């Protein structure tokens, strides 16, 4: 009896830690939750399979400052995708993630699209409101419809990598 309770607690602990953060699609002005889109765990971003977010193939591998494309479905690091420098996100290329043109620029809870080597701010991109991501419209990034809802903790670089694909 004692061993079965210990085994049950061990299995429950593994199940709780096995699933990372789930990023779901969201719809409408209030962010109605939809199916799972991505699973983020242990420095990797996976495509979610099914409505509950089981892990599919690995799409991206990330660290504190750079995001790399996955070389295979298991999460081997491939070529560079994005590099974060302060509040700016740049495209990058190659195995060492050589910096290219600017893609996104953060301003508090607003994420603007940006362009060029000097990160010139263009139209609004996204508005971060708690655990929901809304589209941002116009030069002032006014909140529009929701697109994503995050369940759990997610590093900002992982969220920006997901938004960089939109």
N, C-alpha and C positions, 0 to 999 in steps of 0.2 A: 504494500500500500504506500509506504513511504517513498519508494523508488518511482512509483507511477505518478505521484504528485510532483516530484522533482522533475521527471521527464516532461510532464504536462507544462510546467512552468518554463522549462527550457524551450519547448516547442513554441509556446506563446511568445517568448522573448525573441526568438528567431523570426517569427512571423511579423511581429511589430517592427523590427529593424530591417526586414527584408525589403519593404516597399518604401521608396523614397518619396519625394514631393511629386504630386500629380498636378499637371497643368491641364485644365479642361477648357473646351470651347465655351464661350458665353454668348448670349444673344439678347438683343434689345437694350433699351435704355436702363433697365434695372439689373442686367447681367444674369439672366436666367441660365442656370448651369446646364451644359450639354455633355456630350461624350468626352472621354479622355483624349487628349492630343499628344502629350509628352509626359515622360517620367524622367525626373532628374534625381540622380543619386551618385555619390562617390565620384564626382568629377566627370560625369558622363550625362549626356542628354539622349534618351531613347525615344523612339517612336512608340506611342501607346497603342496597344491592340485591344479592341473591345471597349465596351462602355465603362468597365471598372478600372482600366489602366494597367493591364498586364504588360510587361516589358516586351517590346519588339526589338528590331535591330537598332544598334547604336548609331546615332547621327553625328554627334559632336563630342569631343573631349575637351575639357577646359581646366585651366588653373586660375591663379589670382589675376593674371593680366592678359591672357590670350585664350582664344577658342580655336580649336583645330577640327577639321573634318575628320570623321572616322575612316580609317583605312579599310575596316571590315565591320561586319555586324557585331563583333564582340568588343569593340572599343579600342583597337590599336590606333595610336595617334598618327594621323596623316598630314596633309598640307594645311597651312594656316588659313583661317577664315576671317576672324576679327581680332583686333587688339584694342584694349581699353587703356587710355591714358588720361587719368583724372576724370573729368566729366565728358570726355569725348570718346567716341568709338570709331575706329578706322578699319577699313578692309585691310587684309594682309595676305601675303602669298608666300609660298615656299615652306620648307621644313622649319625655318627659323622665324616664320611669321613676320616677314619684312613689311613694314608699314606702307600703306597705299593711301587712297582717298578716304575722306571722312564720310561716315554713313549716318551716325546719330549723335545728338548732343543733349545732355541732361541739364535740366533747369528745375531743381526741386522735384516736384511730382510730375513734371511734364517732360516728354521726350520728343525733341524736334528732329526732323530729318535735316541732314547737313550735307554739304557738298564741297569738294576740293581739298587741297592740301592744308588750307588754313581753317577748315571747318566752318564755312560760312553757313549760318542758320537759314533754312528755307521754311517751308510750311510745317505746320504741326504734324506730328506723327501719332503719338500715344499719350494718354493720361493715366497715371498710376494712382488708383484710389483704393487704398487698403489692399485687399487681395484680388481686386478686379482690375483688368486692363481695358481701357476704353480707347477707341479711335480718337485722335485729336484733329480737329478741322481748322483750317485757316491759319493766318499768321500768328494768332494768339493761342492756338492749340485748344480751342473750345471742345469740351467733352461731347462726344457723339455716342454711338452705340457701343456696347461692350463686345469684346472679341475673345478674351481669355479670363479664366478665373484660376487662381493658384491655391492649392490645398496643401499647406505646409510651408516650411521655410525654403527659400530659394536664393542662391547668391545672385547679386545684381548682374554679374557678367553672364550668367546662364540665362536670365530673363532677357537681357539685351541681345543675346545670340538668337533666341527664339524670335524676338521682335525684328531682328535684322533680316530674317527670311521673309517677312511680310512686305 
